[in-house]
Amino acid sequence: MSESAPISATDPRPARVAVQIPPQHATWQQIRSLAATVEEMGADVILTWDHFFPLSGDPDGPHFEAWTILAAWAEVTERAEIGCLVSSNSYRNPQLLADMARTVDHISGGRLVLGIGSGWAERDYEEYGYPFGTAGSRLDDLARDLPVLRDRWTRLNPAPTRRIPILIGGGGEQKTLRIVAEHADIWHGFGDDTVIAHKHRVLDEWCRRRGRDPLEIERSAGVSFVPGRNPDQRADYASNAQRLHDVGTRLFTASLAAAHPDLARLRDLLQWRDETNASTGR
């Protein structure tokens, strides 16, 4: 595949900021409070994850369920979109998930983003009694279930308040990005700007094969908060965000621990977003 700039580099969308609040090692009051705080600060999207046990720290520490959190966030926020990064397709029947998503869409006044992936955390499957299968079989299930989910939305009464955006996370080049090209409104990837640029080119090619405009899919990626060697941490951080922006990333995701959030770094990210959008007239 050509190493020319990905088509996504020309995306005219403005930069947006998403904050992922893991549902672990915190009280519900802390998780609730942080969601309200980051919305007040100006975050565009507020996300959690869909697992049953902590992914870092004490593996048996406090942890809450994702979709009940989203329903509660829908009531305690007013402007930001909300969703999972990402919901596991394996954990719920797709028709039930469609109904859950439609309900949260209504509670939030049309602010739900349906983040979804094929699932990977083996302990979740083992302890909750879901068949684990293989990475390939779980992706096949995701491809099978997405049209079922969308069809259920057309038959629900009341219908969703809008065409609910679907965000798909994952970087597999043979299956995942093909599924993204066929079904997603947003793609979330992992890696530095070099990795992300390559994945964008692969996704562009899958869109070409499927007859879809690559610019229909908003590109999302995580922004690392690990300080670099430069003592001016904001300069390092802004440089990283800018490199991702240059290859077409438009939704920048940062993770904040609810018990001890680093709001200063989020403030830097929001300032970078505003400066970038002002400089590009977006």
N, C-alpha and C positions, 0 to 999 in steps of 0.2 A: 504494500500500500504506500502511496505517495506520502512523503513527509512534509508536504506543503501545509500551510495554515489550515486548520479545520474550518469548515463552513461556519461553525458556531462562533468563530472570532468576529463575524460581522453582525452578530445578533444585536438588534436595536433596543432590546429590553433594558430597563434600568437595573442597576445592581440592587439586590435585596439581601436582607440579613435574617437568618433563621437561628433560633436558639433552641438547642436540644436540652431538655431537663430530664436526666435519667431518673426513673422512679425508684431509686435505691438509696440506702443509707441516709434517710431523711424522714421526717414526719410528714404527714399529709399537709399540715399547716405550713411547713416550709416549702413544699412543692407548690402549693396554692399561692403562697405569697410571692414566690419568685416569678411565677407566670404573670401575675398582675404587675410586678415591678418591671419586668423586661418589656411588657407591652407599653407601659408608661414611658420607658426610656426610648421607645421607637422601633422595637423589633417588628419585622414584617410577618414573621411566621414563628409559632411556638410548637415545638415537637417533643415527643417522648419516645421511648422504645417499647417494643412488644416482646418482653421476656418475662419469665416467672421467677428468676433468681438474679442476684447481682452479677454483673459482668466484670467488676473490679472490686478490690478490697475483699472483705469477708464474704465468701460465696454463700454463706447462710445468713447474711445480715438482712436488715429490713428491706422489703421490696413490695411494690404495689402493681396492680394490673392496669394495662394501658387504656383500654377503651372506656372503662369507668372514669379514669382520669380525664379523658377527652370530654366526656359528657359534663363533668364538673367544670373543666376549664371553659367550656362553651358558655357557662353561666357567669363565670367570674372575670371574663375578658369581653371586650366590646369591638375591637378593631382588627387585631392580628388574626391571620389564618392559623388553624391548629391541625395537628395530625401526628402520625407515627412515622418514625424513621427507623425501621419500617414495621408494619404489621405483618406477621407471619401468615402466609396463605394456608399453612397446614393446620392452624389452630381452630379454625371456624369454617363451617360450611359456607360456600361463597354466597348462597342466597341469604343466609343469616347475616353475613358480613355486610351485604348490600343494604339490608334493612337497618342494621346498626348504624352504618354510615349515613343513610338517609335521615335517620332520627337525629344524629349529632349535627348534621347539616342544618336541620330545622332549628334545633336548640340554639345553635350559634348564629343563626340568621344568615346562613350561606357562606360560612368561613372554613368549612372542612376541606382538607386535602387528604385524599386516600393514599397514604404511603403504604406500599406493599412489596413483599419480596417472597422468595421461596422458602425461607427458614433455614437455620443452620445449627442452633444451640442444642446439642444432643441431650443435655440434661433435661431441658424443657420437655422434650419428647418422651424420654424415659419415665420421668416422674408424673407426667400428666396423661400417659397412656396413649400417645399418638404414634402411629407407625413412622419410623425415621426414614426408611427407604435409603435412597442415594441422592447425591447432589443432582444428578441428571433426572431422576424420577420426580424430585420435588420441583424442578424447573418445568418438567412436562406437566405436572399438576397445575402449576401457576398459569401456563399457557392455556390449558384446558378451562380453567375456572374464570379467567378474566372476562371472556364473552358471556359466561353464565351470570356473572355479577352485573355486568352492564345491562343484560336483558332484564334482570329482576328490577333494576331501577325504572325501566319503562313501564312496569306493571304495578308499581307500588302506589297506594293511595293514602295520603297525598304523595305526589311525586317529589323528588328532590327540588330544592329551590333554584338550583342551577345545574349545569353540567359539571358534576364534581370532578375536579382534576385528579388524575391518577399519577402518583409518583412511584417509580420503580427504582429500587436500589440494587446495586451489584454491577460487577464489571466483566463477567464472563463473555468472551467475544463470539462464541459459537451459538449460544442459546440465549443468555440474558439480554444482550444488546439487540438480538433479533426480536425478542419479546418487547423490549422497549420501543423499537421502531414500529411495531405493530399496534401497541396499546397505550403507551405512556404520553402524558403531557409534560412530565418533568422526569429527568434522569438524575440520580445521585450516584456519584462515583467517589472513589477513595484513592489518594495518592498525591504526589506533588504535581507541579504544572506539566512536567514532561510526560508522566504517566497519563494524566488527565487529557492532555492534547492528543495522545495516541488513541485513547478510548473514544474521544470525540470523532476522530477520523474513522474509526471502525463503525461507530454509530451512524455517521454520515453515509457510509457505504451501505449499511443495512437499510437506511431510509431510501437510498437510491434504488436498491433491489426491490423494495416494497412499494415504490411509487409515492413516497411521502416526502414532503418538504422538510429537511432537517431542522429548519428554523422554527418549526411548529413545537419543538421539544425544548423546553427550558433546561439548561444544564446547571447542576448543583454539585457542590463539593465541600468537604470539610476544610476549615481553616485552622491550622495548628497554632496553639498558643504557647508552644515551647520556646523560651527565649533563645535567641541566637547569640553569637559571640559579641556582636556590637552592643555596647552598653545602652544604646538608645533602642530599647525593645520595640517601641512603636515603629521605628524605621524598618526594622527587620520584618515585623508583622505586616505593615502596609505593603512592603515589597513583595511578600509572599502572596498576599491577596491580589496585588496588581498583576503578578505573573499569571495567576489563575484567571483573572479577568481578561487578560490579553488573549487567552486561547478559547474564550467563549463562556466561561463560568459566569452565571448571573445571580445565582442564589448561593450565598456563603453561609455555611452552618458552623456554629460554635457550640460546644457543650459546656454547660455550667452546672456544677454540683449544687443541689438545692440547700444543703447544710452550710456550705462555705463558698458562695458564688464570688467569682472575681469580676465584679462589675466594672472595674476600671478598664479591663481589657475589652469588655463588651462595648464600653463607651468609645474606645479607640476604633473598634470595628464600625460602629455606627457613624462616627465622624468620617472615616475613610469612605464609607458608602455615600454619604452626603456630598463630600468633596468630589468623588468620582462622577456622580450623577450630574453635579453642577458643571463640571468641566466638559461633559459630553452633551449637555443640554437635554438630559433625560429626566 
